[in-house]
């Protein structure tokens, strides 16, 4: 299953939209380039568990513009790998946000966690 988001999406108001969607393979938006997952207008990923237990999800989300990752957002997304450098800028990481992800490569050093 593939999901295509609207290009002007600004916010996902709650969470759990795709929770346990084990057949979800990719997420993108209309007009996406280079495999982008989220439109540039999206600044809020909701309250948590957005992609929790999406075990077939292969899309690698660019989280560089987000400062917070809600609880359980990527829990169980075993095919998604993150580089530690991608996470360095985060100011808040919710409980189990990356639990069960494929891998976090490199040394995690956070500059701004509160």
N, C-alpha and C positions, 0 to 999 in steps of 0.2 A: 504494500500500500504506500502511496506517495501523497503527501499533503502539500498544497500550494496555497500560501497565505496571500492576502491582498497586499499590494506594495505600499500602501499608506497606513498600515496597521501601526498604532502608537502604543497600545497597551493591551495586555491580557489581564483582565480584571480579577480573575480568580486563578486557581490552578487546576490540575487534574484533567485538562482537556484531552490529553492523549494518554493518560495513565493506563497501564496494562495493555496497551495496543501493541501486542507482540508481533503483529504483521507489518507495523510501520517501519519502512526501510529508509525513506528520505523525506526531508522537509525543505522547502524552498519558498520563494515568493515570485510572483509574476515579474519578469524582467531581471531576475537574479543573474549575476555574473560570477564566474569562477566558483560555482558550487556554494554560494552564500546561502545561509539558512534563514536568517532574520533580516527583514527590511531595515534600512538605516533609520527609519522613523520610529522603530520599536525601542522604547526605553524602559518598559516595565514588563517583567516576565510573570507577574501574578504572585500568588501567595505560596505556591509550592507544588511539588509533584507534577510539574508540567509534562515531563517525559518519563516519569517514574515507571520502571519495569518495561520499557520499550526495548526489549532485548535484541531486536533485529535492526534497530536504528543505526545507520551508517553515516548519516550526515554529520559533519563536524561543525558545530555552531561557533561563530565568532562571538565571544563574550567580552571582547575588549571594551565595548562602550557601556557595559553594565558595571555598577559598583557593588551590587548585591546579587547573590544567588540564593533564592529561597530554599527552604528545606525540601529535601528529596527530589529536587529538580531533575537530576540525571541518575538517580538511584537505579541500579540494574541495567544501565545502558552499557553493556559489556563490550560493545564494538566501538565505542567512542573513546578516543585517547586524547588527553590534553597534555600540553607541554607546561611545565611548572611556570615558565615565564608568562604564559597566558593568564595565570591566576594571581600574579603578584600585585596587581593594582586593586584587587577587591578589598572592600571595607567591611563586608559582612558575608559570611558563608553560613547558611542555615544547616540545621542538623541533617546529617546523612546526605548532603547535597550531591556528593560525588561517590557515594557508597556503591561499590560494585561496578564502577566504570572500568573500561578495559585497562587503563593505565594512566598514571600521571608521571610523565617522564621528566627527570631532573630533580633538583633540590628545591623544595618549597621554601621560599623566603617571602614573607609578607611585610610590606612597608606600612600599610594603613589599616590593618584589622582593628576593630574596636570591640 
